[in-house]
Amino acid sequence: MAKLIECIPNFSVSRERDPEVYQALVDTANSIPGCTVLDVQSDGSHNRCVFTMVGSPAGIGEAAFQLTKKATETIDMTRHTGQHPRMGATDVIPFVPAMDVTVEECVELSRQLGRRIWEELGVPVFLYEDSASSPDRANLADVRRGQFEGMAEKLLKPEWAPDFGERKIHPTAGVVAVGARMPLIAYNVNLDTSDLEIASRIAKAIRCSSGGFKYCKAIGVMLEGRNIAQVSMNLVNYEGTPIYYVFEMIRALADRYGVRIIGSELVGLTPGKALLDCAEYYLKLEDFDCRRQVMEYHLIGLE
């Protein structure tokens, strides 16, 4: 069976704000042999785009490097603004085992890529999640804290030397985080209010670092184009913290503030089981077995 790795690089640019740079990244990803682009999502308010790619270890590693190279050449972080936290033109590059690949192999690929990004592009690299060189670097939020504007000062702190590179940021491309992890769900819930404080309070209540759900990271952001507040989340273990857990808690907390949920969105691809779990919960299915009762699970094995 062929080895396949998923890669979900995030870049500090959007189709809405800079269509030429965005398209250059898309064209670069599509040009790499051994890599297939499954999805590209862009958000103008976040001023960010997220690629979902899958390929062989060699192909996906080359694609990640070439995209980082293109982003370094075309994105100027000194001019970047957006609602989403970010510290670099290429902000984060996670590798996820997809087929016949271990997390350890993804960790090794992340280290190879990190070294190459520094040596060939001059962009400092932090390793995070399962690739982290120390426990305090496992959490991406801790690594990225300070963002681009505060990163030059942060790199001078004794505990924050880059894993690859010198203690100074690339002047226009900043810093990049590279790592290996298990599947993550990027999930956002939109509220019918322009009060960012409400979204931020809800995010604080549900995120792990503030005493909320163990596998939930959350912040409140404004979608300027729609003039609404959003609870933006990463669910790092969808079985430990299912989508419906956070949705129902946000619904209850929003009601407390007199606002409603007007929609939600998935960013990038999501494991099918995470959505089937929601169906099982909301439909109150009894003795449901997705592998036995969902037709597509049977079709996958057919030639």
Contacts in CASP RR format, 6 or more apart in sequence:
PFRMAT RR
TARGET T0000
AUTHOR 0000-0000-0000
METHOD contacts of the structure
MODEL  1
MAKLIECIPNFSVSRERDPEVYQALVDTANSIPGCTVLDVQSDGSHNRCV
FTMVGSPAGIGEAAFQLTKKATETIDMTRHTGQHPRMGATDVIPFVPAMD
VTVEECVELSRQLGRRIWEELGVPVFLYEDSASSPDRANLADVRRGQFEG
MAEKLLKPEWAPDFGERKIHPTAGVVAVGARMPLIAYNVNLDTSDLEIAS
RIAKAIRCSSGGFKYCKAIGVMLEGRNIAQVSMNLVNYEGTPIYYVFEMI
RALADRYGVRIIGSELVGLTPGKALLDCAEYYLKLEDFDCRRQVMEYHLI
GLE
1 99 0 8 1.000
1 100 0 8 1.000
2 56 0 8 1.000
2 99 0 8 1.000
2 100 0 8 1.000
3 56 0 8 1.000
3 57 0 8 1.000
3 99 0 8 1.000
3 100 0 8 1.000
3 101 0 8 1.000
3 105 0 8 1.000
4 54 0 8 1.000
4 55 0 8 1.000
4 56 0 8 1.000
4 98 0 8 1.000
4 99 0 8 1.000
4 100 0 8 1.000
4 101 0 8 1.000
5 54 0 8 1.000
5 55 0 8 1.000
5 56 0 8 1.000
5 57 0 8 1.000
5 60 0 8 1.000
5 61 0 8 1.000
5 95 0 8 1.000
5 96 0 8 1.000
5 97 0 8 1.000
5 98 0 8 1.000
5 101 0 8 1.000
5 105 0 8 1.000
5 106 0 8 1.000
5 109 0 8 1.000
6 52 0 8 1.000
6 53 0 8 1.000
6 54 0 8 1.000
6 55 0 8 1.000
6 60 0 8 1.000
6 95 0 8 1.000
6 96 0 8 1.000
6 97 0 8 1.000
6 98 0 8 1.000
6 183 0 8 1.000
7 51 0 8 1.000
7 52 0 8 1.000
7 53 0 8 1.000
7 54 0 8 1.000
7 55 0 8 1.000
7 60 0 8 1.000
7 61 0 8 1.000
7 63 0 8 1.000
7 64 0 8 1.000
7 93 0 8 1.000
7 94 0 8 1.000
7 95 0 8 1.000
7 96 0 8 1.000
8 50 0 8 1.000
8 51 0 8 1.000
8 52 0 8 1.000
8 53 0 8 1.000
8 93 0 8 1.000
8 94 0 8 1.000
8 96 0 8 1.000
8 184 0 8 1.000
8 268 0 8 1.000
9 50 0 8 1.000
9 51 0 8 1.000
9 53 0 8 1.000
9 64 0 8 1.000
9 67 0 8 1.000
9 68 0 8 1.000
9 90 0 8 1.000
9 92 0 8 1.000
9 93 0 8 1.000
9 94 0 8 1.000
10 48 0 8 1.000
10 49 0 8 1.000
10 50 0 8 1.000
10 51 0 8 1.000
10 86 0 8 1.000
10 90 0 8 1.000
10 91 0 8 1.000
10 92 0 8 1.000
10 93 0 8 1.000
11 25 0 8 1.000
11 48 0 8 1.000
11 49 0 8 1.000
11 50 0 8 1.000
11 51 0 8 1.000
11 67 0 8 1.000
11 71 0 8 1.000
11 75 0 8 1.000
11 89 0 8 1.000
11 90 0 8 1.000
11 91 0 8 1.000
12 47 0 8 1.000
12 48 0 8 1.000
12 71 0 8 1.000
12 75 0 8 1.000
12 77 0 8 1.000
12 80 0 8 1.000
12 86 0 8 1.000
12 88 0 8 1.000
12 89 0 8 1.000
12 90 0 8 1.000
12 91 0 8 1.000
13 21 0 8 1.000
13 22 0 8 1.000
13 25 0 8 1.000
13 47 0 8 1.000
13 48 0 8 1.000
13 49 0 8 1.000
13 71 0 8 1.000
13 74 0 8 1.000
13 75 0 8 1.000
13 80 0 8 1.000
13 89 0 8 1.000
14 22 0 8 1.000
14 42 0 8 1.000
14 43 0 8 1.000
14 44 0 8 1.000
14 46 0 8 1.000
14 47 0 8 1.000
14 48 0 8 1.000
14 49 0 8 1.000
15 22 0 8 1.000
15 23 0 8 1.000
15 42 0 8 1.000
15 44 0 8 1.000
15 49 0 8 1.000
16 42 0 8 1.000
16 43 0 8 1.000
16 44 0 8 1.000
17 44 0 8 1.000
17 47 0 8 1.000
21 74 0 8 1.000
21 75 0 8 1.000
22 42 0 8 1.000
22 49 0 8 1.000
24 70 0 8 1.000
24 74 0 8 1.000
25 49 0 8 1.000
25 51 0 8 1.000
25 67 0 8 1.000
25 70 0 8 1.000
25 71 0 8 1.000
25 74 0 8 1.000
26 37 0 8 1.000
26 40 0 8 1.000
28 63 0 8 1.000
28 66 0 8 1.000
28 67 0 8 1.000
28 70 0 8 1.000
29 35 0 8 1.000
29 37 0 8 1.000
29 40 0 8 1.000
29 51 0 8 1.000
29 53 0 8 1.000
29 63 0 8 1.000
29 66 0 8 1.000
29 67 0 8 1.000
30 37 0 8 1.000
31 66 0 8 1.000
32 59 0 8 1.000
32 62 0 8 1.000
32 63 0 8 1.000
32 66 0 8 1.000
33 59 0 8 1.000
34 55 0 8 1.000
34 56 0 8 1.000
34 58 0 8 1.000
34 59 0 8 1.000
34 60 0 8 1.000
34 62 0 8 1.000
34 63 0 8 1.000
35 53 0 8 1.000
35 54 0 8 1.000
35 55 0 8 1.000
35 56 0 8 1.000
35 59 0 8 1.000
35 60 0 8 1.000
35 61 0 8 1.000
35 62 0 8 1.000
35 63 0 8 1.000
36 53 0 8 1.000
36 54 0 8 1.000
36 55 0 8 1.000
37 51 0 8 1.000
37 52 0 8 1.000
37 53 0 8 1.000
38 52 0 8 1.000
38 53 0 8 1.000
38 54 0 8 1.000
38 269 0 8 1.000
39 51 0 8 1.000
39 52 0 8 1.000
39 268 0 8 1.000
39 269 0 8 1.000
40 49 0 8 1.000
40 50 0 8 1.000
40 51 0 8 1.000
40 52 0 8 1.000
41 49 0 8 1.000
41 50 0 8 1.000
41 267 0 8 1.000
41 268 0 8 1.000
42 48 0 8 1.000
42 49 0 8 1.000
42 50 0 8 1.000
43 49 0 8 1.000
43 84 0 8 1.000
43 267 0 8 1.000
44 82 0 8 1.000
44 225 0 8 1.000
45 82 0 8 1.000
45 83 0 8 1.000
45 221 0 8 1.000
45 222 0 8 1.000
45 223 0 8 1.000
45 224 0 8 1.000
45 225 0 8 1.000
45 226 0 8 1.000
46 82 0 8 1.000
46 83 0 8 1.000
46 84 0 8 1.000
46 221 0 8 1.000
46 232 0 8 1.000
47 80 0 8 1.000
47 81 0 8 1.000
47 82 0 8 1.000
47 83 0 8 1.000
47 84 0 8 1.000
48 82 0 8 1.000
48 84 0 8 1.000
48 86 0 8 1.000
48 91 0 8 1.000
50 186 0 8 1.000
50 267 0 8 1.000
50 268 0 8 1.000
51 67 0 8 1.000
52 268 0 8 1.000
52 269 0 8 1.000
53 60 0 8 1.000
53 63 0 8 1.000
54 60 0 8 1.000
54 98 0 8 1.000
55 63 0 8 1.000
55 98 0 8 1.000
57 101 0 8 1.000
57 105 0 8 1.000
57 109 0 8 1.000
60 95 0 8 1.000
60 109 0 8 1.000
61 109 0 8 1.000
61 112 0 8 1.000
61 113 0 8 1.000
64 93 0 8 1.000
64 95 0 8 1.000
64 113 0 8 1.000
65 113 0 8 1.000
65 116 0 8 1.000
65 117 0 8 1.000
65 120 0 8 1.000
67 90 0 8 1.000
68 90 0 8 1.000
68 93 0 8 1.000
68 117 0 8 1.000
68 121 0 8 1.000
68 123 0 8 1.000
68 176 0 8 1.000
69 120 0 8 1.000
69 121 0 8 1.000
71 89 0 8 1.000
71 90 0 8 1.000
71 173 0 8 1.000
72 89 0 8 1.000
72 90 0 8 1.000
72 121 0 8 1.000
72 123 0 8 1.000
72 170 0 8 1.000
72 172 0 8 1.000
72 173 0 8 1.000
74 89 0 8 1.000
75 88 0 8 1.000
75 89 0 8 1.000
75 172 0 8 1.000
75 173 0 8 1.000
76 89 0 8 1.000
76 172 0 8 1.000
77 86 0 8 1.000
77 88 0 8 1.000
77 89 0 8 1.000
77 148 0 8 1.000
77 172 0 8 1.000
77 173 0 8 1.000
77 174 0 8 1.000
78 171 0 8 1.000
78 172 0 8 1.000
80 86 0 8 1.000
80 148 0 8 1.000
83 221 0 8 1.000
83 222 0 8 1.000
83 223 0 8 1.000
83 224 0 8 1.000
84 221 0 8 1.000
84 232 0 8 1.000
85 141 0 8 1.000
85 144 0 8 1.000
85 147 0 8 1.000
85 219 0 8 1.000
86 144 0 8 1.000
86 147 0 8 1.000
86 148 0 8 1.000
87 143 0 8 1.000
87 144 0 8 1.000
87 146 0 8 1.000
87 147 0 8 1.000
87 148 0 8 1.000
87 151 0 8 1.000
87 174 0 8 1.000
87 175 0 8 1.000
87 176 0 8 1.000
87 177 0 8 1.000
88 148 0 8 1.000
88 173 0 8 1.000
88 174 0 8 1.000
88 175 0 8 1.000
88 176 0 8 1.000
89 172 0 8 1.000
89 173 0 8 1.000
89 174 0 8 1.000
89 176 0 8 1.000
90 123 0 8 1.000
90 173 0 8 1.000
90 176 0 8 1.000
91 144 0 8 1.000
91 176 0 8 1.000
91 177 0 8 1.000
92 128 0 8 1.000
92 140 0 8 1.000
92 144 0 8 1.000
92 176 0 8 1.000
92 177 0 8 1.000
92 178 0 8 1.000
93 110 0 8 1.000
93 113 0 8 1.000
93 176 0 8 1.000
93 177 0 8 1.000
93 178 0 8 1.000
93 179 0 8 1.000
94 129 0 8 1.000
94 178 0 8 1.000
94 179 0 8 1.000
94 180 0 8 1.000
94 181 0 8 1.000
94 184 0 8 1.000
95 106 0 8 1.000
95 109 0 8 1.000
95 110 0 8 1.000
95 179 0 8 1.000
95 180 0 8 1.000
95 181 0 8 1.000
96 106 0 8 1.000
96 180 0 8 1.000
96 181 0 8 1.000
96 182 0 8 1.000
96 183 0 8 1.000
96 184 0 8 1.000
97 103 0 8 1.000
97 105 0 8 1.000
97 106 0 8 1.000
97 180 0 8 1.000
97 182 0 8 1.000
103 130 0 8 1.000
103 180 0 8 1.000
103 181 0 8 1.000
103 182 0 8 1.000
106 130 0 8 1.000
106 131 0 8 1.000
106 179 0 8 1.000
106 180 0 8 1.000
107 130 0 8 1.000
107 131 0 8 1.000
107 179 0 8 1.000
107 180 0 8 1.000
109 180 0 8 1.000
110 127 0 8 1.000
110 131 0 8 1.000
110 178 0 8 1.000
110 179 0 8 1.000
110 180 0 8 1.000
111 127 0 8 1.000
111 131 0 8 1.000
113 178 0 8 1.000
114 125 0 8 1.000
114 127 0 8 1.000
114 163 0 8 1.000
114 164 0 8 1.000
114 176 0 8 1.000
114 178 0 8 1.000
115 125 0 8 1.000
115 164 0 8 1.000
117 123 0 8 1.000
117 125 0 8 1.000
117 164 0 8 1.000
117 176 0 8 1.000
117 178 0 8 1.000
118 124 0 8 1.000
118 125 0 8 1.000
118 162 0 8 1.000
118 164 0 8 1.000
118 165 0 8 1.000
119 164 0 8 1.000
121 170 0 8 1.000
121 173 0 8 1.000
122 165 0 8 1.000
122 170 0 8 1.000
123 170 0 8 1.000
123 173 0 8 1.000
123 174 0 8 1.000
123 175 0 8 1.000
123 176 0 8 1.000
124 155 0 8 1.000
124 162 0 8 1.000
124 164 0 8 1.000
124 165 0 8 1.000
124 166 0 8 1.000
124 167 0 8 1.000
124 168 0 8 1.000
124 169 0 8 1.000
124 170 0 8 1.000
124 174 0 8 1.000
124 175 0 8 1.000
124 176 0 8 1.000
125 162 0 8 1.000
125 163 0 8 1.000
125 164 0 8 1.000
125 165 0 8 1.000
125 175 0 8 1.000
125 176 0 8 1.000
125 177 0 8 1.000
125 178 0 8 1.000
126 137 0 8 1.000
126 143 0 8 1.000
126 162 0 8 1.000
126 163 0 8 1.000
126 175 0 8 1.000
126 176 0 8 1.000
126 177 0 8 1.000
126 178 0 8 1.000
127 133 0 8 1.000
127 137 0 8 1.000
127 163 0 8 1.000
127 177 0 8 1.000
127 178 0 8 1.000
127 179 0 8 1.000
128 137 0 8 1.000
128 138 0 8 1.000
128 139 0 8 1.000
128 140 0 8 1.000
128 143 0 8 1.000
128 177 0 8 1.000
128 178 0 8 1.000
128 179 0 8 1.000
129 138 0 8 1.000
129 140 0 8 1.000
129 179 0 8 1.000
129 180 0 8 1.000
129 181 0 8 1.000
130 138 0 8 1.000
130 179 0 8 1.000
130 180 0 8 1.000
130 181 0 8 1.000
131 178 0 8 1.000
131 179 0 8 1.000
131 180 0 8 1.000
132 138 0 8 1.000
132 179 0 8 1.000
133 163 0 8 1.000
136 142 0 8 1.000
136 159 0 8 1.000
137 143 0 8 1.000
137 163 0 8 1.000
140 177 0 8 1.000
141 209 0 8 1.000
141 217 0 8 1.000
143 177 0 8 1.000
144 177 0 8 1.000
145 154 0 8 1.000
146 154 0 8 1.000
148 169 0 8 1.000
148 174 0 8 1.000
148 175 0 8 1.000
151 169 0 8 1.000
151 174 0 8 1.000
151 175 0 8 1.000
152 168 0 8 1.000
152 169 0 8 1.000
154 160 0 8 1.000
155 161 0 8 1.000
155 162 0 8 1.000
155 167 0 8 1.000
155 168 0 8 1.000
155 169 0 8 1.000
155 175 0 8 1.000
156 167 0 8 1.000
161 167 0 8 1.000
162 175 0 8 1.000
169 175 0 8 1.000
181 236 0 8 1.000
182 236 0 8 1.000
182 237 0 8 1.000
183 238 0 8 1.000
183 271 0 8 1.000
184 234 0 8 1.000
184 235 0 8 1.000
184 236 0 8 1.000
185 234 0 8 1.000
185 235 0 8 1.000
185 238 0 8 1.000
185 243 0 8 1.000
185 266 0 8 1.000
185 270 0 8 1.000
185 271 0 8 1.000
185 274 0 8 1.000
186 233 0 8 1.000
186 234 0 8 1.000
186 266 0 8 1.000
186 267 0 8 1.000
186 268 0 8 1.000
187 233 0 8 1.000
187 234 0 8 1.000
187 235 0 8 1.000
187 243 0 8 1.000
187 246 0 8 1.000
187 264 0 8 1.000
187 265 0 8 1.000
187 266 0 8 1.000
187 267 0 8 1.000
188 230 0 8 1.000
188 231 0 8 1.000
188 232 0 8 1.000
188 233 0 8 1.000
188 264 0 8 1.000
188 265 0 8 1.000
188 267 0 8 1.000
189 230 0 8 1.000
189 231 0 8 1.000
189 233 0 8 1.000
189 246 0 8 1.000
189 247 0 8 1.000
189 250 0 8 1.000
189 261 0 8 1.000
189 263 0 8 1.000
189 264 0 8 1.000
190 223 0 8 1.000
190 226 0 8 1.000
190 228 0 8 1.000
190 229 0 8 1.000
190 230 0 8 1.000
190 261 0 8 1.000
190 262 0 8 1.000
190 263 0 8 1.000
190 264 0 8 1.000
190 265 0 8 1.000
191 198 0 8 1.000
191 199 0 8 1.000
191 202 0 8 1.000
191 228 0 8 1.000
191 229 0 8 1.000
191 230 0 8 1.000
191 231 0 8 1.000
191 254 0 8 1.000
191 259 0 8 1.000
191 260 0 8 1.000
191 261 0 8 1.000
191 262 0 8 1.000
192 228 0 8 1.000
192 259 0 8 1.000
192 260 0 8 1.000
192 261 0 8 1.000
192 262 0 8 1.000
193 199 0 8 1.000
193 228 0 8 1.000
193 229 0 8 1.000
193 257 0 8 1.000
193 259 0 8 1.000
194 222 0 8 1.000
194 227 0 8 1.000
194 228 0 8 1.000
194 229 0 8 1.000
195 229 0 8 1.000
195 257 0 8 1.000
195 259 0 8 1.000
196 220 0 8 1.000
196 221 0 8 1.000
196 222 0 8 1.000
196 229 0 8 1.000
198 229 0 8 1.000
198 254 0 8 1.000
198 257 0 8 1.000
198 259 0 8 1.000
199 220 0 8 1.000
199 221 0 8 1.000
199 222 0 8 1.000
199 229 0 8 1.000
199 230 0 8 1.000
199 231 0 8 1.000
200 219 0 8 1.000
200 220 0 8 1.000
201 253 0 8 1.000
201 257 0 8 1.000
202 218 0 8 1.000
202 220 0 8 1.000
202 231 0 8 1.000
202 250 0 8 1.000
202 253 0 8 1.000
202 254 0 8 1.000
202 257 0 8 1.000
203 218 0 8 1.000
203 219 0 8 1.000
203 220 0 8 1.000
203 231 0 8 1.000
203 232 0 8 1.000
203 233 0 8 1.000
204 210 0 8 1.000
204 218 0 8 1.000
205 212 0 8 1.000
205 249 0 8 1.000
205 253 0 8 1.000
206 212 0 8 1.000
206 213 0 8 1.000
206 216 0 8 1.000
206 218 0 8 1.000
206 231 0 8 1.000
206 233 0 8 1.000
206 246 0 8 1.000
206 249 0 8 1.000
206 250 0 8 1.000
206 253 0 8 1.000
207 213 0 8 1.000
207 216 0 8 1.000
207 217 0 8 1.000
207 218 0 8 1.000
207 219 0 8 1.000
207 233 0 8 1.000
208 214 0 8 1.000
208 215 0 8 1.000
208 216 0 8 1.000
208 217 0 8 1.000
209 217 0 8 1.000
213 241 0 8 1.000
213 245 0 8 1.000
213 246 0 8 1.000
213 249 0 8 1.000
214 237 0 8 1.000
214 240 0 8 1.000
214 241 0 8 1.000
215 235 0 8 1.000
215 236 0 8 1.000
215 237 0 8 1.000
215 238 0 8 1.000
215 240 0 8 1.000
215 241 0 8 1.000
216 233 0 8 1.000
216 234 0 8 1.000
216 235 0 8 1.000
216 236 0 8 1.000
216 241 0 8 1.000
216 246 0 8 1.000
217 233 0 8 1.000
217 234 0 8 1.000
217 235 0 8 1.000
217 236 0 8 1.000
218 231 0 8 1.000
218 232 0 8 1.000
218 233 0 8 1.000
218 234 0 8 1.000
218 246 0 8 1.000
219 231 0 8 1.000
219 232 0 8 1.000
220 229 0 8 1.000
220 230 0 8 1.000
220 231 0 8 1.000
220 232 0 8 1.000
221 229 0 8 1.000
221 230 0 8 1.000
221 232 0 8 1.000
222 228 0 8 1.000
222 229 0 8 1.000
222 230 0 8 1.000
223 229 0 8 1.000
223 230 0 8 1.000
228 262 0 8 1.000
231 250 0 8 1.000
233 246 0 8 1.000
235 241 0 8 1.000
235 242 0 8 1.000
235 243 0 8 1.000
235 246 0 8 1.000
238 271 0 8 1.000
238 273 0 8 1.000
238 274 0 8 1.000
238 277 0 8 1.000
239 277 0 8 1.000
242 274 0 8 1.000
242 277 0 8 1.000
242 278 0 8 1.000
242 281 0 8 1.000
243 274 0 8 1.000
243 275 0 8 1.000
243 277 0 8 1.000
243 278 0 8 1.000
244 277 0 8 1.000
244 278 0 8 1.000
244 281 0 8 1.000
244 282 0 8 1.000
247 261 0 8 1.000
247 264 0 8 1.000
250 261 0 8 1.000
251 261 0 8 1.000
254 260 0 8 1.000
254 261 0 8 1.000
273 290 0 8 1.000
276 290 0 8 1.000
276 294 0 8 1.000
279 285 0 8 1.000
280 288 0 8 1.000
280 290 0 8 1.000
290 297 0 8 1.000
291 297 0 8 1.000
END
